[in-house]
Amino acid sequence: MIIFRYLNREILTTLGAVTSILLLIFLSNQLVHYLNWAAMGKFGIGMVLHLLLPEILQLLGILLPLGLFLGILLSFGRLYVDHEMVILNMSGLSRMRLMTMILPVTLLVVAITAISSLWVGPSLLAYRENLLAQTGTALALESTLPGRFQEVNNGQQIFYVESLSLDRQRMQNIFMAQAGKASENPAILPWIILTARGGYQTIDKKTGDRFFVATDGWRYQGIPGSKDFQMVHFGKYGVRIEKHVADITAQYDAMSTHALWHAHKNKAEAMAELQWRFAIPLSAFLLMLLAVPISRVKPRQGKYAAFLPAILIYIIYANSLLLGRSWMEQGSFPIHPGLWGIHGAFFLAIILIWLGQTGWRTLYENYRSLF
């Protein structure tokens, strides 16, 4: 039990450190892109955190297997360098037995990545697509910046506010211009211009719909350059904020696993996405099987001696899965066996590595000792 806690604590510490560092690096890069888009007015600054949450879970699904792989590699490598692994082997603990001791940590990572890739990840990706699909007044209210004219919907709507409350619910001195429906001449568009002293957002208690209410202002409607226009003064003017839902029927990465399972037949893109979701948790288990034998180093070599070969093997394995997925989507890679063939080849390579280090007889005896 002491050895069990010792090994798992070492692996979890390294796994957490490696995963956290890699996650911060990738998230920082993505955060810069989102902040740049927010500065351009594509969406509000408040949406950045909502957009980053799906990125975090998607990255965790990829980085946790790598963190587990490096955690086992570095922890076992240190045990070899400090001669602790020799003592454990002399005490009757074979590498096969030690592998079963780190199996709970491995199954934990497999469970987390499976939940992320099969259920939580697709739901959050669909949520992100719905956020990015917002247009019109909803996008204008989310992306507006005080004291700056902003265009949305490819210039079909222009929005300006002088000041904005911290909760983005109340505004002062509002100007909004919106292109109307095309007339007989498509080149001539009527415009609706609204000015108001203030405005706020509210929710209808009966329907649950969101409304933007402008107060004490004027509404103008007409064709620029024409004397024929309408002018209305109002105390309150409500605009319903439409909630747009993204069409994810063709976006397989945002579909639920249940829907994807029924849509994968005879569709290469759906099959590629489905196999990819199962590939992430399966890769965590296969990388654990690989890390145990290749972590074996001589004391004079140092615990990082196997680090470079291990990273090269991981890159080959990960890139093979990514290329296989891309080629399946393009129809240039057979969907049967698909990515399962890559996993099978990788598992065969792991068996050969085990046999190369221990031999068939020793490997078989170690396996029998578990039972």
matplotlib code that plots the C-alpha trace (Angstrom):
import matplotlib.pyplot as plt

x = [0.0, 2.9, 4.5, 1.1, 0.6, 4.2, 4.0, 0.7, 1.6, 4.7, 2.8, -0.1, 2.3, 4.2, 1.0, -0.5, 2.6, 3.1, -0.6, -1.0, 2.1, 1.0, -2.6, -1.4, 0.7, -2.0, -4.7, -2.6, -2.2, -6.0, -6.8, -4.8, -6.9, -10.2, -9.1, -8.1, -11.5, -13.2, -11.3, -12.4, -16.0, -16.8, -18.2, -18.2, -15.3, -17.6, -17.9, -14.2, -14.4, -17.5, -15.5, -12.4, -14.3, -14.8, -11.2, -10.0, -11.9, -10.9, -7.2, -7.5, -8.7, -5.5, -3.0, -4.0, -2.9, 0.4, 0.7, 0.1, 2.7, 5.4, 4.4, 5.1, 8.2, 9.8, 8.7, 9.9, 13.0, 13.9, 13.3, 15.8, 18.4, 18.1, 18.3, 14.9, 13.5, 16.2, 15.2, 11.6, 12.4, 14.5, 11.6, 9.5, 7.7, 8.1, 7.4, 4.1, 3.1, 4.1, 2.0, -1.1, -0.3, -0.5, -3.7, -6.1, -4.4, -4.6, -8.2, -8.9, -7.3, -9.2, -12.5, -11.9, -10.9, -13.8, -16.4, -14.8, -14.6, -17.8, -20.3, -19.1, -16.9, -19.5, -22.1, -19.8, -18.7, -22.4, -22.7, -19.7, -21.2, -24.5, -22.6, -20.7, -23.9, -25.5, -26.2, -28.1, -29.1, -27.8, -24.3, -24.4, -25.3, -22.6, -19.8, -20.4, -17.7, -18.5, -17.5, -16.9, -18.9, -19.1, -20.4, -22.1, -23.6, -21.1, -22.0, -25.8, -26.0, -24.1, -24.2, -22.9, -23.3, -21.6, -21.5, -22.3, -22.9, -20.6, -23.3, -23.9, -27.6, -28.0, -26.7, -26.7, -26.9, -27.5, -27.3, -28.3, -28.6, -29.9, -30.5, -34.0, -35.4, -34.4, -36.8, -37.4, -34.0, -31.5, -28.9, -31.3, -31.8, -34.0, -32.4, -33.8, -32.0, -32.7, -31.4, -32.2, -31.1, -30.9, -31.7, -31.7, -32.3, -35.2, -36.9, -40.6, -41.9, -44.6, -42.6, -39.0, -37.9, -35.2, -35.9, -33.8, -35.8, -34.6, -36.0, -36.8, -35.7, -36.4, -36.8, -36.2, -36.9, -36.3, -33.9, -30.7, -31.0, -34.7, -37.2, -39.7, -39.0, -40.8, -40.0, -41.4, -40.7, -41.1, -40.9, -40.1, -39.2, -38.7, -36.6, -36.8, -33.4, -33.6, -31.7, -30.0, -29.2, -26.3, -26.9, -24.7, -26.2, -23.1, -20.7, -19.9, -17.5, -20.4, -22.9, -23.7, -22.2, -25.6, -26.6, -23.2, -23.6, -26.7, -25.3, -21.9, -23.2, -21.8, -20.5, -16.8, -16.6, -19.0, -17.1, -13.8, -15.2, -16.7, -13.5, -11.5, -13.7, -12.9, -9.3, -8.5, -9.2, -7.9, -4.6, -4.2, -4.2, -1.9, 0.6, 0.7, 1.6, 4.4, 5.7, 6.5, 9.1, 10.7, 11.2, 13.9, 17.3, 20.7, 21.7, 24.5, 22.2, 20.0, 16.2, 15.8, 17.6, 14.4, 12.7, 13.6, 12.8, 9.5, 8.5, 9.4, 7.2, 4.4, 4.6, 4.5, 1.5, -0.4, 0.3, -0.8, -4.1, -4.5, -3.6, -5.8, -8.7, -8.1, -7.7, -10.9, -12.8, -11.4, -12.3, -8.7, -8.3, -10.6, -13.1, -12.6, -10.5, -9.8, -8.1, -8.5, -5.8, -3.4, -4.2, -3.6, -0.2, 0.8, -0.3, 1.8, 4.8, 4.3, 4.3, 7.5, 9.2, 8.1, 9.4, 12.7, 13.4, 12.1, 11.7, 8.6, 9.2, 9.8, 6.9, 4.6, 5.8, 5.2, 1.7, 1.0, 2.3, -0.5, -3.0]
y = [0.0, 2.4, 1.7, 2.1, 5.6, 6.6, 5.7, 7.3, 10.5, 10.8, 10.3, 12.6, 15.4, 15.2, 14.8, 17.9, 20.0, 19.0, 19.3, 22.7, 24.2, 22.9, 24.1, 27.6, 27.8, 26.8, 28.8, 32.0, 31.7, 31.2, 34.0, 36.4, 35.5, 35.9, 39.3, 40.4, 39.4, 41.2, 44.4, 44.2, 44.1, 40.5, 39.8, 41.2, 41.0, 39.2, 36.3, 35.5, 33.4, 31.6, 30.8, 29.7, 27.0, 24.6, 25.2, 24.1, 20.8, 20.1, 20.7, 18.7, 15.7, 15.9, 17.0, 14.6, 11.4, 13.2, 14.4, 10.8, 9.5, 12.0, 11.5, 7.8, 8.3, 10.8, 9.1, 5.7, 7.2, 8.8, 5.4, 3.8, 6.5, 6.4, 2.6, 2.4, 0.3, -2.3, -2.6, -2.9, -5.6, -7.5, -7.4, -9.3, -6.4, -6.9, -4.2, -5.9, -5.7, -2.1, -1.3, -2.7, -0.3, 2.8, 1.4, 3.5, 6.7, 5.6, 4.7, 8.1, 9.8, 7.5, 8.3, 12.1, 12.1, 9.9, 12.1, 15.2, 13.8, 11.8, 14.1, 17.4, 18.5, 18.3, 20.1, 23.0, 23.2, 23.5, 26.2, 28.1, 27.8, 29.3, 32.2, 32.9, 32.7, 35.7, 38.5, 41.8, 43.5, 40.6, 40.9, 44.7, 44.7, 42.0, 43.6, 47.3, 49.5, 52.9, 55.9, 53.9, 53.3, 49.7, 47.8, 44.3, 42.1, 43.3, 46.9, 46.4, 47.7, 50.5, 50.9, 53.6, 54.3, 57.1, 55.2, 51.7, 50.2, 47.6, 44.8, 46.0, 46.3, 50.1, 52.6, 56.4, 58.4, 55.7, 55.9, 52.9, 52.7, 49.6, 48.8, 47.9, 45.5, 46.1, 48.0, 47.5, 48.8, 46.6, 49.4, 51.6, 50.5, 52.2, 52.9, 53.0, 55.4, 55.5, 58.0, 57.9, 59.3, 55.9, 52.3, 49.0, 45.3, 43.5, 40.0, 39.5, 37.4, 35.7, 34.7, 34.8, 36.8, 39.4, 43.0, 46.1, 49.2, 52.6, 55.6, 59.2, 59.3, 59.6, 57.0, 57.9, 55.7, 56.5, 56.3, 58.4, 61.4, 61.3, 63.8, 61.0, 59.8, 59.0, 60.6, 59.4, 60.5, 57.9, 57.5, 53.8, 51.8, 48.0, 45.8, 42.0, 40.4, 37.3, 34.3, 32.5, 28.8, 27.6, 24.9, 22.1, 19.3, 19.5, 20.2, 16.8, 17.9, 19.8, 16.9, 14.7, 11.3, 9.7, 11.7, 11.1, 7.3, 7.3, 9.6, 7.9, 5.2, 5.8, 9.3, 9.5, 12.7, 11.5, 8.2, 10.1, 12.3, 9.3, 7.3, 10.3, 10.7, 7.1, 7.4, 10.1, 7.9, 4.8, 6.6, 7.3, 3.6, 2.7, 5.4, 4.0, 0.6, 2.2, 4.4, 1.5, -0.3, 2.7, 4.5, 1.9, 3.7, 3.1, 5.2, 6.9, 8.0, 10.1, 10.1, 12.2, 9.7, 8.2, 11.5, 12.3, 8.9, 8.9, 12.3, 11.1, 8.0, 10.1, 12.6, 9.8, 8.2, 11.5, 12.7, 9.3, 9.7, 13.3, 12.4, 9.3, 11.5, 14.1, 11.5, 9.8, 13.1, 13.5, 10.0, 9.0, 6.7, 3.6, 4.0, 0.3, -0.3, 3.5, 4.8, 1.4, 0.1, 2.8, 1.8, -1.8, -1.1, 1.0, -1.8, -4.3, -2.0, -1.9, -5.7, -5.8, -3.3, -5.4, -8.6, -6.9, -5.9, -8.9, -11.8, -13.9, -16.2, -13.5, -11.5, -14.6, -15.4, -11.8, -12.0, -15.3, -13.8, -11.2, -14.1]
z = [0.0, 0.8, -2.6, -4.3, -2.7, -3.4, -7.1, -7.7, -5.9, -8.0, -11.2, -10.3, -9.3, -12.6, -14.6, -13.0, -13.5, -17.2, -18.1, -16.4, -18.2, -21.6, -21.0, -20.1, -23.2, -25.6, -23.8, -23.9, -27.6, -28.1, -25.7, -27.8, -30.8, -29.0, -27.5, -31.0, -32.4, -29.5, -30.1, -33.8, -32.5, -33.6, -30.2, -26.7, -24.3, -21.9, -24.4, -24.2, -21.1, -22.5, -25.6, -23.7, -21.6, -24.6, -25.5, -22.1, -22.1, -25.7, -24.8, -21.6, -23.7, -25.7, -23.0, -20.2, -22.1, -22.9, -19.2, -18.0, -20.5, -19.4, -15.7, -15.8, -17.9, -15.5, -12.3, -13.3, -14.8, -11.5, -9.7, -12.1, -11.6, -7.8, -7.8, -6.2, -9.0, -8.5, -4.9, -5.8, -8.3, -5.8, -3.4, -5.9, -7.6, -11.4, -13.9, -14.7, -11.1, -10.8, -13.9, -12.2, -9.3, -11.5, -13.2, -11.0, -12.1, -15.7, -15.5, -13.9, -16.9, -19.3, -17.6, -17.6, -21.3, -22.2, -20.5, -22.1, -25.7, -25.7, -23.8, -22.3, -25.2, -28.0, -25.9, -25.1, -28.8, -29.7, -27.1, -28.6, -32.1, -30.8, -29.2, -32.4, -34.4, -32.7, -35.1, -35.2, -31.9, -29.7, -31.2, -31.1, -27.4, -26.6, -28.6, -28.1, -26.7, -25.2, -27.3, -30.5, -33.6, -34.4, -37.5, -37.3, -39.9, -42.6, -42.1, -42.2, -38.6, -36.9, -33.1, -30.8, -27.1, -25.1, -21.8, -20.6, -17.1, -15.7, -16.1, -19.7, -19.0, -19.2, -21.7, -22.2, -25.4, -28.0, -31.8, -34.0, -37.8, -39.5, -43.2, -44.0, -46.6, -50.2, -52.4, -56.1, -56.8, -54.9, -54.9, -52.8, -49.3, -46.7, -43.4, -39.9, -37.6, -33.9, -31.3, -27.6, -24.3, -22.7, -22.9, -21.0, -21.4, -19.9, -20.1, -20.7, -17.7, -19.8, -22.9, -21.5, -24.5, -24.1, -25.2, -25.6, -24.6, -25.8, -23.9, -24.8, -28.4, -32.1, -34.9, -38.5, -41.5, -45.2, -48.1, -47.9, -50.1, -50.3, -48.8, -48.2, -44.6, -41.4, -38.0, -34.8, -31.2, -28.5, -24.8, -24.9, -28.0, -27.6, -29.9, -29.4, -29.2, -31.3, -30.1, -33.1, -32.9, -35.0, -37.6, -36.4, -38.5, -40.7, -37.9, -36.6, -33.9, -32.2, -32.5, -29.6, -29.6, -29.7, -32.8, -34.3, -33.8, -35.9, -38.5, -39.1, -41.6, -45.0, -44.0, -43.8, -41.9, -39.2, -38.9, -38.6, -35.8, -34.0, -34.1, -33.0, -29.8, -28.8, -29.8, -27.2, -24.1, -25.7, -26.4, -22.7, -21.9, -24.7, -23.8, -20.2, -21.6, -23.6, -20.9, -18.5, -20.6, -22.3, -18.9, -18.1, -18.1, -16.6, -13.6, -15.4, -18.3, -16.1, -15.9, -19.1, -21.2, -22.6, -22.9, -26.5, -27.9, -26.0, -27.4, -31.0, -30.5, -29.2, -32.1, -34.6, -32.9, -32.5, -36.0, -37.4, -35.7, -36.9, -40.4, -40.4, -39.2, -41.9, -44.7, -43.6, -43.8, -47.3, -48.3, -49.1, -46.0, -45.5, -42.7, -41.9, -39.9, -39.9, -36.7, -35.1, -37.5, -36.2, -32.6, -33.5, -35.1, -32.0, -29.6, -31.7, -31.4, -27.6, -27.4, -29.4, -27.1, -24.1, -25.7, -26.7, -23.1, -21.1, -23.6, -24.1, -21.2, -18.6, -19.9, -19.6, -16.1, -15.0, -16.4, -14.6, -11.3, -11.4, -10.9]

ax = plt.figure().add_subplot(projection="3d")
ax.plot(x, y, z, "-o")
ax.set_aspect("equal")
plt.show()
